[in-house]
Amino acid sequence: MTTLQLLLDEYWPHLVLLLSITVGGSAAIHAAMTKTDVRAAIAWVGVIIMSPLLGPFIYLIAGINRIRHDHISDQRNRSLPQCTTDNALTPIDVANLAAPQFTALHKLSDGLSRFPLLDGNFVRILRSGDEAYPAMIAAIDDAKHCIALETYIFDNDTQGRLFVEALARARERGVEIRVLIDAVGVRYSQPAITWALRRNHIPYALFMTNPMGIRTAYANLRSHRKILVVDGRIGFTGGMNIRESFVSTVAGPAAANDTHFMVEGPVVSQLMAVFAHDWEFTTKETLPFEQWVATDWDPPEPQVAARCIHSGPDRYMASTHSLLLGALSVAQHHIRIQSPYFLPDQVLLGAINTAARRGVLVDIVIQGQNNLRLVNYAMTAQLDQVVRSGCRVWRTAGNFNHSKLTTIDGAWSLIGSSNLDPRSLRLNFELDMEIYSRPLARRIEDLIDLEIAHAEMVTLDTLASIPFRKRLRNRIIWLASPYL
C-alpha cells in the first residue's frame, strides 16, 4: 500500500470531519451573510448544522440565489424607460377612478415599480382555456409583425400543439417570433414541446436551466410569468399556463378553471418590456422596442388605469408582497382574495388579520380539492390564524381553480401570476397587474362571489374536527411551508 493509502485508511474519519466542518461552516456563513429574512437564515443555518454534508449540498441546490443582481438590474434599467408613453405624463386621479384611500396606494406602487400607472387601457376577462386559448390563437393568427410568448408550462398536448401550429403559420407569413419557456415548466410533459418548436423553426429559449441538471417541480428561481404580446398592441396575461386540462372539450367534467386577461392599450408596452428583459437575460439578444412595441393605441371602452408589477429574486424581490401589504392597509370595506395556494408569511398574515380586526370584511377563497397535496396540508394548518381574526375562509366544492385574484373595496384589483405563498412572493419571477377601476373590480368580485356561492365556510369547529393525526401531519408539513 502506498503512503497516501495508509494515511487515508488511518485518518479518513478525521478528514471527513475536517471536510464537513469546512464545507458546513462555509455554507452557514454564506447563508447568514446573504439572507435578508432572519427566519430563512436561521432555517438554512439549522439545516446545514444538523446535516453537515447533506445540508450544504441542499443549500447549494435550493438556497443560493444565482441571479446576478447587478446584471439583471442593468438590463431592466436599459429597457424600462423605453416603454413609457405620453400617458405617463398625465396625472391620474385614482381617487376619482377608484376611491380616495387609494391615493396612498398609488404613491406606494410608484415606488415599487419602475413602470408608471397608465390610463386608457381595455381589459377583457377570459374564463379558463375555453375562452382564453381561442382568443390567444386568434390574435396570433392576426399577427402582422411580431409575437412574444412567455409561459411557465407549455405542454405538448392538444392545446400546446394548436399554439405551435398557429405560431408556425405566423412564421410562414414573415412574423418575428420569440418564445420563452421556463426550463422546469417545459418538462411537465414528455416529449417536451421544444421538439415541435424546433421542427417548425420557431425561435425559442428556456429560462434558467437548474444547476447540475436537476429539474424538479419545486426547483427555485423559476419564471412563473405568463405573457403574450402580439404586434406590440394586444397583450394577454394572468395565471394560465398552456395545457389541455383547462379546456372542457378535452378534459371533460374534470376540467380545471382559471382566469386570464386580454389587454389593449399602453400598458401592453410594459408587458413587452418585461418579456424583452427576460429574453435578453436568457439569450443575450436585445429586442428593439421600436420594432416590438406599438406607438399608438385605440382600445375600446371601458378604459382603465393599470400598471405591471414585476417581482423576482433580484432588486425587485417582494414588490408584490409590499403592494399587497399597502392594499390591505388602505382597505375600508371589503377584501376578496382567491388563491389556489394560500400560504402567506407572518407579515402578510398580520396585515390580513389586522384588516379583519378593524372591521373590514375579508373573504378568502381556497380550493377544496388541491392539485398539490403538501401545499393543501400546510394551508389547512394555518387557516385557524385567519379564522380567529374574523376572516371568512371558503373551500370551494367544484373543480380545481387556478385563479389568482384580489379586489379591495370594489375599486382596486390585482391580477396575474403570483400565488400567496413564499415561492411566488420571494423565489419566482412573477408578473402581476394592478388596476384602478370600479366596473372591472366588480366583475372580478362577481367571479369570486360565484365561487363563494358554491363553497363551504371553514370554521374553528371544522378545523378542530380534523383527526389529531391529520392535524399533526398538517403542522409538520406547515413547518416546511417556506420550501413548498
LINLINSUL-V891895 format. One record per backbone hydrogen bond with DSSP energy under -0.5 kcal/mol. CO is the residue of the C=O (numbers start at 1). NH is the residue of the N-H. Records with the same first field share a line. If there is no record, write none. Layout:
CO->NH  NH
This chain:
2->6
3->7
4->8
5->9
6->10
7->11
8->12
11->14  15
12->16
13->17
14->18
15->19
16->20
17->21
18->22
19->23
20->24
21->25
22->26
23->27
24->28
25->29
26->30
27->31
28->32
29->33
30->34
31->35
36->38
37->41
38->42
39->43
40->44
41->45
42->46
43->47
44->48
45->49
46->50
47->51
51->55  56
53->57
54->58
55->59
56->60
57->61
58->62  63
59->63  64
64->66
67->69
68->72
69->73
70->74
71->75
72->76
73->77
74->78
75->79
76->80
77->81
79->82
80->83
81->84
85->88
86->89
87->90
89->91
91->93
92->94
93->96  97
94->98  99
97->438
99->102
100->103
101->104  105
102->106
103->107
104->108
105->109
106->110
107->111
108->111  112
109->113
118->306
121->304
122->264
124->262
126->128  260
127->131
128->131  132
129->133  134
131->135
132->136
133->137
134->138
135->139
136->140
137->141
138->142
139->143
140->143
145->176
146->231
147->178
148->229
149->180
150->227
151->182
153->242
154->193
155->157
157->161
158->162
159->163
160->164
161->165
162->166
163->167
164->168
165->169
166->170
167->171
168->172
169->173
170->175
171->174
176->147
178->149
179->205
180->151
181->207
182->186
184->187
185->188
186->189
192->195
193->196  197
194->198
195->199
196->200
197->202
198->201
201->203
203->179
205->181
206->208
207->183
210->213
211->214
216->219
222->224  429
226->238
227->150
228->236
229->148  231
230->233  234
232->294
233->265
234->230
235->263
236->228
237->261
241->243
242->155
243->246
244->247
245->256
246->129  130  248
247->250  251
248->252
251->254
252->255
257->402
258->128
259->239
260->126
261->237
262->124
263->235
264->122
265->268
266->269
267->270  271
268->272
269->273
270->274
271->275
272->276
273->277
274->278
275->279
276->280
277->281
278->282
279->283  285
280->284
284->286
285->287
286->288
288->291  292
289->293
304->121
305->436
306->118
307->434
308->310
309->432
311->430
312->314
314->317
316->319
318->322
319->323
320->324
321->325
322->326
323->327
324->328
325->329
326->330
327->331
333->361
334->409
335->363
336->407
337->365
338->405
341->343  420
343->422
345->349
346->350
347->351
348->352
349->353
350->354
351->355
352->356
353->357
354->358
355->360
356->359
360->362
361->335  363
362->392
363->337
364->366  394
365->339
366->396
368->370
371->373
372->376
373->377
374->378
375->379
376->380
377->381
378->382
379->382  383
380->383
382->385  386
383->386  387
384->388
386->391
387->390
391->393
392->364
393->458
394->366  396
395->456
400->257  402
404->416
405->338
406->414
407->336
408->411  412
411->437
412->408
413->435
414->406
415->433
419->421
420->343
421->425
422->426  427
423->427  428
425->318
428->430
429->224
430->311
431->417
432->309
433->415
434->307
435->413  437
436->305
437->441
438->442
439->443
440->444
441->445
442->446
443->447
444->448
445->449
446->450
447->451
448->452
449->453
450->454
451->454
452->455
454->397
456->395
458->393
459->463
460->464
461->465
463->466
467->470  471
468->472
469->473
470->474
471->475
472->476
473->477
474->478
475->479
476->480
477->480
478->481
480->483
481->484
